[in-house]
Amino acid sequence: MRPPKNTGSKAGAQTFGLDYVTTPYTMTIDADTTLAPNAMELILPSLRRPGIGAVCGVVLPRAVKTIWERGCYIGCLSIRSSRTTSVSCRAN
């Protein structure tokens, strides 16, 4: 599905698409993002807990070519290694 015209932003396109969601859960990812084969198996248990409104993962780059990308990658690894359990944001 596509909006009839360019919405000007990713958020605008997502807002347009929400009217067409008929499932209990919705996932958005960037066009250049791929998920691990077991991503949904890891996400769904946290999402099904009472009071949980959103669940997210950590993005790890496929290629690390520049100093900037290396810094981002090291940051991602330190976040990932410092959390042994899933982190969830509770809906009020």
Order of alpha helices (4+ residues) and beta strands (2+ residues): alpha-alpha-beta-alpha-beta
